[in-house]
Amino acid sequence: MVMAPSPGYYPSSKFRSMRFSQGFRNLWGPQHQRLDQHGLTIWLDSSTGSGFKSIRPYRSGYFGASIKLQPGYTAGVITAFYLSNNEVHPGYHDEVDIEFLGTTFGKPYVLQTNVYIRGSGDGNIIGREMKFHLWFDPTRAFHHYAVFWSPKEIIFLVDDMPIRRYTRKDAATFPLRPMWVYGSIWDASSWATEDGRYKADYKYQPFVAQFTNFKASGCSAYASPWCRPFSVSPYRSGGLTKRQFWSMRWVQKRFMVYNYCEDPIRDHSLTPECWK
């Protein structure tokens, strides 16, 4: 474990926690979901995984959960906490992802952040992936992971540390339609671990993820047009403080392992935000 610098501001303390039943419901795999006073446990085995979904859609806000991952061999397994409108716009949806890509013995998890805008879902999705190792072991304790989404920026946070800021350059490269909050665990053996080199091995089942300290605070899709989300910095107008910015740069310099904007194989005419 590496001692991380203080971001100087702790937005998770500004938003009230909720019980799972106050804001979410089972979406699939109910037999692989267990709810108790401490939170929600979901798991994957050879029969199925499990997922949940927020009761209401949002058009902006702060969305977070404290998550603990499974140690050992978890290759091919995805644990996700994300925003999406795929059920309303199938084949043409928006999505903002926090995904933990399972791993093999002795190797760290990869945390993948991603942003889709009007993705087709048929292989033509334009991903905007940034991937990170973490400065701690995410299997030993709960850590808080969050997405802040406003009409002008998306900020990904880990334990209140900003790790990525995706700003709105124009409407074509930014999600603006209402989305729901989801969580899931599922088999993505075809791509999750080292581009599919290592698959899920069900002799290690069940693969378990624990969620607690749920937060979903912002403007629902039904809120007044005047509703505005709070910021994750002291500035009501959004953005980051200088200290938050340098904390983010610390993470990116030491722990970022992939940035789509720096991938020479990618067609960057499809991702104009990389060069605008």
Backbone bond lengths (Angstrom), bond angles and torsions (degrees), N, CA, C in turn:
res aa  C-N    CA-C-N  psi(-1)  N-CA   C-N-CA  omega(-1)  CA-C   N-CA-C  phi
1 M - - - 1.468 - - 1.530 109.51 -
2 V 1.328 116.31 133.00 1.456 123.19 -179.35 1.527 108.70 -102.80
3 M 1.311 117.25 139.60 1.453 120.96 177.77 1.524 109.19 -76.20
4 A 1.312 115.99 115.46 1.457 121.32 -177.85 1.521 110.58 -86.90
5 P 1.319 117.85 149.35 1.462 119.69 175.70 1.527 110.80 -69.55
6 S 1.307 116.27 154.90 1.460 120.17 177.91 1.526 109.79 -76.20
7 P 1.340 117.90 132.83 1.469 119.39 174.95 1.523 112.43 -75.02
8 G 1.345 116.50 -12.10 1.460 120.12 176.34 1.510 115.41 82.51
9 Y 1.329 117.68 -12.17 1.463 122.13 -179.86 1.518 106.89 -145.72
10 Y 1.332 116.84 139.39 1.454 121.18 -170.62 1.534 110.19 -125.99
11 P 1.329 117.41 83.52 1.469 120.22 -173.76 1.520 114.55 -63.20
12 S 1.346 118.02 -27.23 1.462 118.21 -178.59 1.522 111.64 -61.43
13 S 1.339 116.79 -26.63 1.463 120.36 179.08 1.521 112.32 -74.74
14 K 1.325 117.84 -11.99 1.465 122.45 -177.31 1.528 112.18 -90.19
15 F 1.332 116.07 -11.59 1.463 119.80 -175.81 1.523 109.88 -117.23
16 R 1.297 116.50 134.72 1.459 122.62 -175.51 1.520 111.14 -72.76
17 S 1.329 115.81 137.33 1.462 120.84 174.50 1.524 109.72 -76.77
18 M 1.310 115.46 155.16 1.469 120.66 177.71 1.520 109.38 -134.01
19 R 1.338 114.96 155.21 1.453 119.70 170.78 1.525 108.90 -72.30
20 F 1.307 116.13 153.32 1.462 120.40 179.95 1.520 111.60 -51.97
21 S 1.335 116.74 -45.43 1.466 120.92 -175.46 1.524 113.49 -67.99
22 Q 1.324 117.11 -17.13 1.465 120.02 178.78 1.524 112.71 -76.38
23 G 1.320 116.42 -25.89 1.454 117.39 -174.44 1.507 116.17 -133.13
24 F 1.362 117.08 -5.69 1.452 119.29 -172.73 1.525 111.06 -138.12
25 R 1.326 115.37 166.74 1.453 121.68 174.44 1.526 108.35 -146.86
26 N 1.322 115.57 161.44 1.457 120.01 175.40 1.523 109.98 -64.88
27 L 1.318 116.54 141.38 1.463 121.42 175.93 1.518 111.46 -108.77
28 W 1.316 116.83 -44.08 1.473 120.49 178.03 1.532 108.42 -156.44
29 G 1.323 114.91 160.21 1.458 120.61 -178.90 1.512 114.09 64.31
30 P 1.349 119.50 48.10 1.469 119.70 -177.26 1.517 113.03 -61.90
31 Q 1.329 117.46 -26.80 1.464 120.71 179.39 1.524 111.80 -74.37
32 H 1.339 116.43 -7.26 1.461 121.10 178.09 1.529 110.76 -115.42
33 Q 1.317 114.18 35.08 1.461 121.18 -179.06 1.523 108.02 -138.86
34 R 1.337 116.62 131.97 1.465 120.35 178.01 1.527 108.61 -132.77
35 L 1.318 114.75 127.80 1.456 121.42 -178.25 1.520 109.30 -112.05
36 D 1.345 116.60 130.40 1.456 120.30 173.96 1.521 108.71 -139.39
37 Q 1.337 116.76 -171.99 1.461 119.34 -174.34 1.521 112.56 -66.87
38 H 1.325 116.64 -17.76 1.461 119.90 -177.53 1.530 112.23 -91.29
39 G 1.321 117.51 -18.05 1.455 119.28 -179.94 1.514 111.71 146.73
40 L 1.325 115.54 -151.49 1.456 122.45 -173.76 1.524 109.72 -118.39
41 T 1.323 116.02 134.70 1.457 122.37 172.19 1.520 108.25 -115.66
42 I 1.339 115.99 130.26 1.457 120.68 175.46 1.525 108.14 -126.02
43 W 1.335 116.71 154.05 1.454 118.22 -177.88 1.528 111.45 -149.72
44 L 1.316 112.52 159.07 1.461 123.37 178.73 1.520 108.82 -117.97
45 D 1.347 116.00 133.46 1.458 120.15 167.37 1.523 107.61 -135.29
46 S 1.297 117.55 -169.61 1.460 120.20 -174.00 1.521 113.12 -66.21
47 S 1.325 117.36 -12.77 1.466 119.58 -179.13 1.527 112.78 -91.29
48 T 1.319 117.02 -40.06 1.466 119.90 -178.62 1.528 110.32 -173.82
49 G 1.314 115.07 169.25 1.453 122.08 170.71 1.518 109.16 -107.00
50 S 1.344 116.51 -146.62 1.450 119.93 -178.71 1.525 109.82 -160.80
51 G 1.335 115.23 155.28 1.450 119.92 178.66 1.511 111.91 -152.67
52 F 1.337 115.58 159.37 1.459 120.97 177.14 1.515 109.46 -137.93
53 K 1.340 115.70 168.46 1.459 121.86 -172.14 1.522 109.42 -148.96
54 S 1.326 116.35 145.93 1.459 119.87 176.95 1.528 110.32 -68.06
55 I 1.320 115.85 152.06 1.462 121.33 -179.56 1.521 110.72 -68.79
56 R 1.321 116.78 -36.66 1.459 120.16 -176.75 1.527 111.57 -120.36
57 P 1.322 116.44 154.04 1.465 120.24 173.30 1.527 110.37 -86.20
58 Y 1.304 115.46 157.37 1.467 122.03 -179.56 1.528 109.80 -127.85
59 R 1.301 114.78 154.41 1.472 118.83 172.95 1.530 111.89 -111.29
60 S 1.341 116.38 -3.01 1.461 122.24 173.45 1.520 107.42 -175.22
61 G 1.356 116.45 164.96 1.451 118.49 175.35 1.515 113.65 145.96
62 Y 1.338 114.05 -173.98 1.456 123.90 177.86 1.525 107.41 -111.18
63 F 1.330 116.68 126.82 1.454 121.64 -175.18 1.528 108.58 -132.98
64 G 1.319 116.19 118.99 1.450 119.12 -175.39 1.511 112.92 -147.28
65 A 1.320 115.09 164.60 1.465 122.08 174.22 1.518 107.87 -158.25
66 S 1.315 115.58 149.11 1.457 120.78 171.62 1.523 107.49 -90.44
67 I 1.325 115.66 129.77 1.466 121.72 -170.46 1.530 109.36 -130.61
68 K 1.319 114.40 141.00 1.463 121.33 173.38 1.522 107.85 -124.76
69 L 1.333 116.43 130.07 1.448 122.35 -175.07 1.517 111.81 -100.97
70 Q 1.326 115.41 166.14 1.461 121.05 -178.61 1.527 110.43 -86.45
71 P 1.333 118.08 135.99 1.467 120.52 175.52 1.530 111.35 -79.94
72 G 1.333 114.56 173.85 1.455 119.85 175.47 1.514 113.40 85.88
73 Y 1.309 115.59 -152.53 1.473 121.30 -177.69 1.525 109.97 -79.55
74 T 1.310 116.50 113.67 1.469 121.70 178.89 1.522 110.87 -132.27
75 A 1.327 117.59 20.05 1.465 121.18 -178.43 1.522 110.78 -53.75
76 G 1.328 115.54 142.89 1.457 121.69 177.97 1.508 115.08 82.58
77 V 1.349 116.85 -9.80 1.466 121.38 -174.61 1.529 109.67 -99.13
78 I 1.321 115.93 132.01 1.462 122.34 176.37 1.526 109.05 -109.73
79 T 1.320 116.14 127.90 1.466 122.26 166.72 1.516 106.19 -110.07
80 A 1.330 116.80 125.54 1.466 119.89 -170.13 1.520 111.96 -131.42
81 F 1.332 114.41 148.64 1.465 124.04 170.25 1.518 104.96 -138.22
82 Y 1.340 116.91 118.47 1.457 118.03 -166.89 1.525 112.75 -157.42
83 L 1.321 115.45 168.05 1.461 124.17 174.39 1.522 108.28 -110.34
84 S 1.327 116.71 141.16 1.462 119.58 179.90 1.516 110.69 -161.46
85 N 1.326 115.46 157.37 1.470 121.58 170.27 1.525 109.63 -127.78
86 N 1.324 116.21 32.07 1.462 122.10 -175.80 1.524 113.07 -61.08
87 E 1.334 116.81 -34.42 1.465 118.76 -177.62 1.525 112.05 -72.09
88 V 1.328 116.94 -27.54 1.462 121.52 179.64 1.521 111.35 -88.71
89 H 1.335 115.69 -32.24 1.470 120.60 -178.14 1.525 109.76 -124.47
90 P 1.331 118.62 61.50 1.464 119.42 -178.22 1.526 111.10 -61.33
91 G 1.316 115.40 133.11 1.455 119.86 -178.85 1.508 114.87 81.02
92 Y 1.352 116.90 -0.72 1.471 119.52 -176.63 1.521 108.37 -157.16
93 H 1.328 115.77 52.27 1.463 118.90 -166.62 1.526 112.41 -110.27
94 D 1.337 114.13 168.12 1.467 122.76 174.01 1.526 108.34 -109.79
95 E 1.336 116.00 153.51 1.460 119.21 -178.74 1.527 110.02 -159.56
96 V 1.323 115.44 142.96 1.466 122.46 174.93 1.528 106.19 -130.31
97 D 1.332 117.19 117.44 1.454 121.61 -167.77 1.520 114.57 -114.53
98 I 1.325 114.65 139.68 1.463 122.83 155.80 1.522 105.26 -116.61
99 E 1.333 116.76 117.15 1.456 121.27 -177.39 1.528 109.87 -130.17
100 F 1.325 115.21 133.88 1.458 120.90 174.89 1.526 107.54 -100.25
101 L 1.326 115.99 117.55 1.456 121.46 -177.70 1.521 108.38 -91.04
102 G 1.326 115.07 120.05 1.456 120.21 -176.54 1.515 112.47 -58.98
103 T 1.332 115.75 164.42 1.452 120.02 -170.33 1.524 111.48 -140.39
104 T 1.331 115.03 178.24 1.456 121.74 177.92 1.531 109.18 -104.73
105 F 1.304 116.55 173.45 1.460 120.66 -176.82 1.528 111.01 -57.86
106 G 1.318 115.29 131.89 1.451 120.31 174.50 1.510 115.95 82.79
107 K 1.330 117.33 -1.68 1.462 120.34 179.53 1.532 109.37 -113.92
108 P 1.330 117.71 147.71 1.470 120.27 -176.65 1.526 112.45 -78.32
109 Y 1.314 115.18 155.11 1.462 120.23 169.39 1.526 109.64 -61.05
110 V 1.329 114.75 153.39 1.464 121.64 169.41 1.522 107.70 -109.92
111 L 1.331 116.28 127.26 1.458 121.03 172.84 1.533 106.70 -95.01
112 Q 1.319 115.69 118.16 1.462 120.76 179.37 1.520 110.24 -105.25
113 T 1.322 116.74 126.78 1.464 121.92 170.82 1.523 107.07 -105.19
114 N 1.333 115.08 145.66 1.465 118.03 -177.18 1.518 109.67 -153.80
115 V 1.323 115.56 152.02 1.461 122.57 177.41 1.522 107.88 -133.87
116 Y 1.334 116.07 123.56 1.469 122.07 173.71 1.526 108.70 -111.80
117 I 1.318 116.24 142.66 1.466 121.11 173.89 1.522 107.90 -127.85
118 R 1.325 115.40 117.03 1.461 122.06 179.79 1.523 111.35 48.53
119 G 1.324 114.68 50.46 1.458 120.70 -179.92 1.512 111.71 -72.06
120 S 1.313 115.64 145.92 1.462 119.39 -177.10 1.520 112.08 -83.62
121 G 1.324 117.48 -27.99 1.452 119.74 179.98 1.513 113.93 78.31
122 D 1.334 118.23 3.88 1.467 120.61 -176.68 1.527 111.92 -113.38
123 G 1.319 115.84 23.41 1.452 119.92 -177.82 1.507 113.10 100.67
124 N 1.325 116.58 -6.90 1.460 120.83 179.43 1.526 112.52 -101.99
125 I 1.325 116.29 11.19 1.461 119.90 176.67 1.523 109.58 -63.12
126 I 1.314 115.94 135.71 1.455 121.35 174.64 1.520 107.69 -96.75
127 G 1.318 116.31 102.75 1.451 120.49 -179.97 1.519 111.51 -80.60
128 R 1.317 114.99 149.87 1.464 121.46 177.30 1.532 107.63 -126.67
129 E 1.327 114.27 65.67 1.456 121.35 -170.29 1.536 112.07 -82.61
130 M 1.309 114.80 136.22 1.463 122.34 163.13 1.523 105.84 -128.78
131 K 1.346 116.21 129.77 1.455 121.23 -174.30 1.526 109.99 -118.74
132 F 1.326 113.89 146.68 1.464 120.31 -175.48 1.520 110.63 -138.15
133 H 1.326 115.65 147.42 1.445 120.73 156.86 1.536 106.03 -87.24
134 L 1.308 116.50 165.07 1.464 120.75 -179.22 1.523 109.91 -108.06
135 W 1.306 115.53 157.59 1.468 121.08 -178.25 1.525 111.51 -91.21
136 F 1.329 116.12 15.05 1.462 123.19 177.82 1.517 107.50 -150.19
137 D 1.299 116.26 171.32 1.461 122.38 177.48 1.536 108.29 -91.26
138 P 1.340 118.46 110.03 1.473 120.20 -175.95 1.519 114.20 -74.76
139 T 1.345 116.87 0.23 1.464 120.03 178.55 1.531 112.60 -96.49
140 R 1.330 117.22 -10.15 1.468 119.70 -173.84 1.526 113.48 -92.15
141 A 1.324 116.84 -22.59 1.469 120.56 -178.03 1.519 108.68 -158.57
142 F 1.331 114.76 167.99 1.463 119.76 174.62 1.528 109.76 -75.08
143 H 1.334 115.84 140.17 1.455 122.84 171.76 1.523 107.96 -132.77
144 H 1.332 115.00 152.02 1.466 119.79 -173.31 1.528 110.91 -96.77
145 Y 1.321 114.99 126.01 1.463 122.71 -178.76 1.532 107.93 -120.31
146 A 1.314 116.92 135.51 1.462 119.18 -173.42 1.522 111.72 -148.11
147 V 1.330 113.25 156.08 1.462 123.11 171.52 1.521 107.74 -123.30
148 F 1.315 116.17 129.25 1.455 121.30 170.42 1.522 107.01 -108.65
149 W 1.332 115.50 125.96 1.469 121.63 -176.25 1.523 108.93 -128.95
150 S 1.309 116.19 118.21 1.466 122.08 175.55 1.528 107.61 -125.28
151 P 1.324 118.28 173.67 1.468 118.90 179.49 1.524 114.28 -64.13
152 K 1.322 118.09 -7.97 1.465 118.11 -178.48 1.524 115.78 -126.52
153 E 1.342 117.83 -5.10 1.463 118.13 179.23 1.523 110.74 -162.31
154 I 1.344 114.82 156.53 1.456 123.28 171.14 1.522 106.40 -124.63
155 I 1.329 116.34 128.31 1.465 120.84 179.56 1.527 107.96 -124.44
156 F 1.316 115.84 127.51 1.456 122.32 176.28 1.530 107.82 -98.08
157 L 1.345 116.22 134.86 1.460 120.58 -176.71 1.525 110.98 -131.59
158 V 1.327 115.34 144.57 1.464 122.87 173.50 1.522 107.28 -126.91
159 D 1.322 116.35 116.73 1.476 120.69 -176.18 1.531 110.77 50.79
160 D 1.318 115.32 44.16 1.472 124.25 178.59 1.527 113.63 70.84
161 M 1.304 118.09 2.32 1.458 121.90 176.95 1.533 108.85 -89.62
162 P 1.325 118.73 116.98 1.469 118.54 175.62 1.528 109.54 -64.86
163 I 1.332 116.76 130.46 1.463 119.55 177.48 1.525 111.62 -112.83
164 R 1.332 116.63 -18.79 1.473 119.88 -179.91 1.520 109.22 -157.09
165 R 1.312 115.50 138.68 1.460 121.75 173.75 1.525 108.34 -125.97
166 Y 1.333 115.46 120.94 1.463 122.36 179.97 1.523 107.27 -113.60
167 T 1.309 117.20 111.59 1.460 120.94 -174.49 1.526 111.79 -97.43
168 R 1.312 114.34 155.85 1.461 120.55 177.73 1.525 109.85 -80.67
169 K 1.328 115.66 111.69 1.463 120.79 175.62 1.532 110.31 -91.44
170 D 1.335 115.33 -38.25 1.464 121.02 172.81 1.530 107.31 -160.75
171 A 1.322 116.66 169.20 1.465 121.34 -174.04 1.526 112.45 -66.34
172 A 1.331 117.80 -23.28 1.455 120.85 -177.50 1.520 112.54 -73.09
173 T 1.324 117.12 -19.10 1.463 119.92 -176.93 1.527 112.13 -120.30
174 F 1.339 116.18 26.08 1.462 119.13 -178.37 1.527 109.39 -144.70
175 P 1.354 117.87 134.63 1.476 120.72 179.34 1.529 111.08 -76.59
176 L 1.315 115.84 125.99 1.466 120.92 -177.55 1.524 113.02 -124.40
177 R 1.332 118.12 -13.29 1.465 120.63 -179.56 1.528 110.31 -81.64
178 P 1.333 118.16 150.25 1.475 120.45 -179.16 1.525 112.33 -56.12
179 M 1.336 114.57 145.73 1.465 121.26 178.79 1.527 110.13 -134.86
180 W 1.325 115.25 156.47 1.460 123.08 173.01 1.525 108.85 -98.18
181 V 1.335 116.17 163.71 1.457 121.95 176.59 1.528 108.08 -100.47
182 Y 1.309 116.72 133.06 1.462 122.26 -177.38 1.524 110.68 -127.81
183 G 1.314 114.86 158.98 1.452 122.52 167.50 1.516 108.17 -143.39
184 S 1.335 117.14 149.53 1.462 118.52 -178.04 1.516 111.25 -164.20
185 I 1.333 115.14 164.69 1.454 123.02 168.25 1.516 106.76 -136.50
186 W 1.339 116.99 130.74 1.465 120.14 -172.55 1.528 110.95 -158.49
187 D 1.319 114.93 167.07 1.462 122.72 -177.84 1.527 109.29 -91.13
188 A 1.333 115.28 114.79 1.465 121.47 176.78 1.523 108.97 -122.88
189 S 1.322 115.77 46.34 1.456 121.37 -174.00 1.523 113.46 -57.52
190 S 1.323 117.36 -25.89 1.459 119.86 -175.64 1.521 113.33 -67.44
191 W 1.374 116.66 -18.76 1.467 117.34 -176.19 1.521 115.43 -148.55
192 A 1.307 119.79 -15.56 1.465 121.26 -164.43 1.528 114.33 -65.47
193 T 1.331 117.48 -42.57 1.466 120.20 -171.92 1.526 110.34 -114.52
194 E 1.332 114.56 111.85 1.469 121.73 -178.68 1.528 110.41 51.07
195 D 1.348 114.58 51.08 1.473 122.90 177.34 1.523 112.99 56.85
196 G 1.325 115.98 35.33 1.457 120.41 175.25 1.510 115.17 89.51
197 R 1.322 117.09 4.67 1.464 119.86 -179.60 1.527 111.10 -63.65
198 Y 1.332 116.50 -39.49 1.458 121.40 179.05 1.528 109.70 -110.57
199 K 1.326 116.18 131.08 1.465 122.79 -175.79 1.525 110.98 -103.92
200 A 1.322 114.23 165.62 1.470 119.12 172.17 1.524 109.47 -62.92
201 D 1.322 116.16 134.17 1.462 122.02 179.16 1.525 107.06 -118.44
202 Y 1.330 115.69 108.95 1.456 119.85 -170.78 1.527 114.14 -78.74
203 K 1.325 116.87 3.66 1.465 116.61 169.45 1.531 110.37 -72.37
204 Y 1.345 116.93 -12.56 1.464 121.60 176.63 1.532 112.50 -100.89
205 Q 1.309 117.51 8.21 1.466 120.17 -179.16 1.523 111.72 -69.95
206 P 1.327 118.67 158.99 1.468 126.53 -2.78 1.537 111.68 -79.52
207 F 1.329 114.85 153.83 1.456 121.64 173.65 1.527 107.03 -97.33
208 V 1.328 115.97 123.00 1.464 120.98 -166.40 1.520 110.82 -118.93
209 A 1.334 116.18 141.78 1.464 122.49 171.63 1.524 108.05 -132.05
210 Q 1.321 116.07 139.51 1.464 121.66 -179.87 1.526 109.83 -115.86
211 F 1.321 115.80 135.43 1.462 123.30 -179.56 1.524 109.27 -124.57
212 T 1.312 116.24 138.89 1.460 121.00 173.51 1.529 108.32 -154.03
213 N 1.334 116.78 179.03 1.461 121.61 175.97 1.536 111.66 53.67
214 F 1.327 115.01 51.83 1.466 120.40 -179.07 1.522 110.90 -70.24
215 K 1.328 115.87 139.66 1.459 121.98 175.59 1.523 108.57 -136.74
216 A 1.322 116.23 130.56 1.460 122.16 175.18 1.523 105.87 -148.01
217 S 1.307 115.86 97.73 1.463 121.35 -173.40 1.511 109.05 -133.78
218 G 1.324 115.67 123.63 1.461 118.83 -179.95 1.505 111.30 168.57
219 C 1.301 115.34 -151.85 1.459 122.17 -178.60 1.515 109.35 -99.06
220 S 1.317 116.57 114.42 1.455 118.94 176.42 1.531 109.18 -71.15
221 A 1.297 115.35 167.32 1.464 119.89 179.20 1.525 111.56 -63.71
222 Y 1.337 116.31 -17.91 1.466 120.77 -177.17 1.524 112.48 -100.22
223 A 1.326 117.35 0.60 1.461 120.75 -176.65 1.527 111.38 -73.09
224 S 1.311 115.33 165.51 1.457 121.60 177.17 1.528 110.97 -57.02
225 P 1.321 117.93 146.30 1.477 119.94 175.42 1.524 112.64 -58.58
226 W 1.340 116.51 -19.13 1.457 120.47 -178.63 1.517 112.66 -85.13
227 C 1.344 116.76 -6.03 1.462 120.30 -179.65 1.531 109.41 -65.00
228 R 1.318 115.75 133.69 1.452 121.85 177.58 1.525 108.73 -130.47
229 P 1.336 118.04 137.13 1.466 119.47 -179.71 1.518 111.17 -72.51
230 F 1.328 115.25 154.09 1.452 119.42 170.73 1.526 108.97 -68.47
231 S 1.301 115.42 166.40 1.455 121.16 178.74 1.523 110.12 -95.15
232 V 1.340 117.37 166.22 1.465 120.89 172.28 1.535 110.41 -102.30
233 S 1.313 114.78 14.85 1.472 120.95 172.40 1.525 107.41 -132.20
234 P 1.318 119.09 173.34 1.472 120.15 177.60 1.526 112.86 -67.13
235 Y 1.336 116.91 -10.90 1.462 120.32 -177.94 1.523 109.65 -87.79
236 R 1.312 117.57 118.06 1.468 120.57 178.79 1.521 111.80 -62.65
237 S 1.324 116.87 -23.63 1.465 120.33 -179.17 1.527 112.37 -78.47
238 G 1.349 117.47 -5.70 1.454 120.85 179.22 1.506 112.30 100.73
239 G 1.321 115.62 -166.87 1.453 120.62 -178.32 1.516 112.01 80.10
240 L 1.325 116.05 -170.22 1.456 123.26 -178.43 1.519 110.32 -125.65
241 T 1.315 115.39 151.65 1.458 119.01 172.19 1.532 108.84 -72.49
242 K 1.311 116.16 168.02 1.463 119.45 177.68 1.526 110.77 -60.60
243 R 1.337 115.97 -38.58 1.462 119.44 -179.80 1.527 111.64 -68.19
244 Q 1.332 116.49 -40.43 1.462 119.69 175.58 1.524 110.95 -63.16
245 F 1.320 116.33 -41.55 1.456 120.47 -179.64 1.532 110.69 -61.16
246 W 1.329 117.23 -45.30 1.457 119.49 -179.28 1.520 111.56 -70.35
247 S 1.330 117.95 -29.19 1.462 120.44 173.07 1.530 110.39 -64.79
248 M 1.320 116.08 -41.92 1.462 120.50 177.28 1.522 110.92 -62.89
249 R 1.330 116.81 -42.53 1.454 120.10 178.22 1.530 111.15 -64.08
250 W 1.323 117.27 -35.34 1.464 121.04 176.64 1.521 110.26 -59.85
251 V 1.335 116.35 -46.21 1.466 120.26 178.84 1.527 110.44 -62.87
252 Q 1.322 116.56 -48.36 1.459 119.80 -174.91 1.526 111.85 -65.55
253 K 1.308 117.04 -36.47 1.466 120.15 -179.05 1.522 111.83 -69.49
254 R 1.332 117.06 -36.90 1.455 120.44 -172.68 1.523 114.64 -98.97
255 F 1.329 117.32 -27.01 1.460 119.32 -169.44 1.524 115.25 -125.51
256 M 1.322 119.00 -8.71 1.464 119.66 177.84 1.525 109.16 -74.34
257 V 1.329 116.42 130.10 1.468 121.00 -177.71 1.526 112.27 -114.29
258 Y 1.329 117.50 -7.95 1.469 120.43 176.39 1.518 109.64 -158.50
259 N 1.333 115.50 136.75 1.464 122.59 175.97 1.520 107.59 -136.35
260 Y 1.312 117.37 114.75 1.461 121.07 -175.86 1.522 112.72 -56.10
261 C 1.324 117.15 -30.82 1.462 119.90 -179.33 1.525 112.24 -69.42
262 E 1.335 117.06 -19.45 1.457 121.14 -178.70 1.524 112.51 -104.46
263 D 1.319 116.74 7.90 1.465 121.43 -179.07 1.525 109.21 -83.76
264 P 1.341 118.94 114.13 1.466 120.53 -176.48 1.523 113.91 -69.72
265 I 1.319 116.92 -15.30 1.467 120.25 -179.35 1.528 111.52 -82.68
266 R 1.328 116.45 -23.85 1.465 120.38 -176.63 1.525 111.48 -71.22
267 D 1.336 115.53 148.67 1.466 122.19 173.43 1.524 107.56 -86.80
268 H 1.313 117.32 100.40 1.459 120.54 -173.02 1.526 113.16 -80.31
269 S 1.323 116.96 -0.92 1.467 118.05 169.60 1.523 110.26 -68.31
270 L 1.359 116.28 -20.39 1.461 121.76 179.25 1.516 112.29 -88.21
271 T 1.330 116.82 -10.47 1.457 121.40 179.57 1.536 108.94 -128.07
272 P 1.324 117.14 68.97 1.473 120.07 -173.69 1.524 113.37 -63.49
273 E 1.338 117.28 -19.25 1.466 118.36 179.45 1.526 111.32 -65.37
274 C 1.344 117.19 -17.23 1.462 119.89 179.37 1.524 112.34 -71.33
275 W 1.319 116.63 -26.62 1.469 118.57 -175.66 1.513 114.04 -123.78
276 K 1.329 117.83 -4.27 1.469 119.09 178.25 1.514 109.71 -77.50
